[in-house]
Amino acid sequence: MSKKEKIKKNSKKDNSDLKWFITVFITTFILSIVFSYISTNAISALELFPALLILILTIFIGIIFDIIGVAVTVANEEELHAKASKKIQGAKTSIKLIRNSAKVANICADVIGDICGVLSGSIAALITIKITEKFGVAFNLQFIISAIVASLTVGGKAIGKGIAQRNSTKIVHTVGMIVGKTTFQEK
């Protein structure tokens, strides 16, 4: 490959990386605003128990998407080729996910996972206010609730990473089936 061809190839890669950065930045920014606005307003209007359920759901969603992000980076593409040759639903989409694993992992683990992390922090703060107002708690409960949320998130993701590594191909195939059904990519 000549020097000009290498420069041209690197230039295309740099442009592709820049476009990806801009896409992820804008998507994350918009999703963060929308979800923060909705969750803040929705949580403020809810009683304590439903707010706690939404907090747990938000943490769980972050963990699930982290699992998907890890699984797509370590899944075995060859197993899915065998399934695709047998026309098993979701296999072709799964192969596409693996071939785009860096972007899929970025969206799942970073964009969605990090938004869930920020949201869970915001929701935890609102729950702290609700508990303080409802029960007249005198000490600063925010530190304890924030620590519990962080521990659940980090601990859940730690367990999830092991699950993702042991079951990566199954997880990616399941995601491939869901994506294939919702986007009508496969028949």
N, C-alpha and C positions, 0 to 999 in steps of 0.2 A: 504494500500500500504506500503510495507516495505521500510526501509531506502535506501537499495541498488536500488530498483526500482525507488524511487524518484531521487536519484543521477543520475541514468542512463537516466531518462526522462529529467532532467535539462541539462545534458551533451548534449543530442541530440538537445534540444532547443538552447543551446548556440552555437553549431556547425551550426545549421540552421540560427541563427541570424548572425553569422560571415560570412557564405556563402552569405547571402542576402546583408550584408554590402559590401563585396568585389564585388559582382555583380553590385550593385548600384554605387559604387565608380568608377569602371572601365567603366561602361556604361556612367555615367555622364561625366567622364574625356574625353572619346572619342567623345561623342556628342558635348561637349563644344568646343573642338578643331576644329572639323569639321565645326560646325555652325559658330563659330567665324571667322575661316579662310574664309569660303564662304561669310559670310555677310560683313566682312571687305573689301574683294576684290571686291565684287559685289557692295556694297554701294559706294566705292571710285570711281567706274567707272560710276555711275548713276548721272543724274541730280537731282536737289533738290526735285522736286515734287515726282518722283518715290521713292526716298529715304524716304521721309515723309510717303508715302503709306506703304512701307515695315515696317517702325517704328510702324505705327498704327496697321498693321497686326500682328506684333510680340507681341505688348501689348495685342491685342485681343486674340491671341492664348494662352498667359499666363493666361488670365482671364478665358477663356473657360475650360482649363485644371484644373484650380483651382476649378471651379464649379463642374466638374466631380469628382475631389478628395473629395470634401465635400459631394456631393450627394451619392457617394458610401458608405460613412460611416454612413449615416442616413437613407438610403432607407429601405423600408419595404419588407423584403424577402417573407413574407406570400402572399402578393399580386402577386408576381412573381411566386410563386408556383401554384397559381390558373391559371395564364396564361400558365405556362408550362404544366399543366394537360390538358389544351385545345389545346396544341401544337401550341401556338402562337409564331411566329418567334422571336428569340432573348431572350426569357424568360429563357431558360436553361443557356445561356451564362451570362445573368444578375445575376442569382443566384450565379454562379461561381465568378463573380466580387465582389458581396457583401460578399461572404465567404472569399475572399482574400482582403477585403477592406483596411487593413493596407498597404499591398504592392501596391495595385492599387492607393490608395491615395498618397503614397510616390512617385510613378512614375509620376502621373499626377500633383500633387500640388508642389512637391519638385523638382524632376528631371526636368520635362519639364517646370514647372512654373518658377523655379529659373534660368534655362538656358535662358528662354525668358527674364527674368529680367536683366540678365547680358548682353544679346545681345542688348536689348533696350537701355541700358546705353552706350554700344559701338557705336551703330548706332546714338544715340543722339549726342555723341562726334563728330562723322564724319559729321553729319548734321550741327553742330555748326561751324565746320571748313569751310564747303561749304558756309554757310550763311555769315560768316566773310569775306571770300575771294570774294564772289560774290557782296556783298553790302558794303564792307569796314567798317563793324561795329567796332567802336573803343572800346566799353566797353566789359567786359567779359560776353558773352552771355551764356556760358556753365552752369552757375548757374541757370539761368531762364529756359533753356531747360531741364536740369536735374530735376528741381523742377516740371515742367509740366509733364514730363514722369513719375516721381514717383507718382504724384497726380493722374494721369489717371490710373496707375496700381493699386495703393492702393484703390482708389475710386471704380474702376471697380470691384476689388475683393470683396470689402465690399458689393456692390450691388449684386454681383454674389453669395455670401454666402447665402443671404436671398432667392434668386431665387432657389439655390440648396436645401435649407431646405424645401421650400414650394413645390417643384416639384421633389424631389429626386427620387422617384420610376419611374416617367416618363423619367427623364434624364438617369437613369441607364438602363432602358429598351431600350431607343434609342441607347445608347452606346453599349448595348448588341447586338442589331440588326446589328449595323455597324461592331462590332468585329466578330460576327457570320458570316456575309457575307464575310468579308475579310480574315478570317482564315478557312472558310469552316467547322466550328465546328457543325453547325446545318443544318438541311435540311428543 
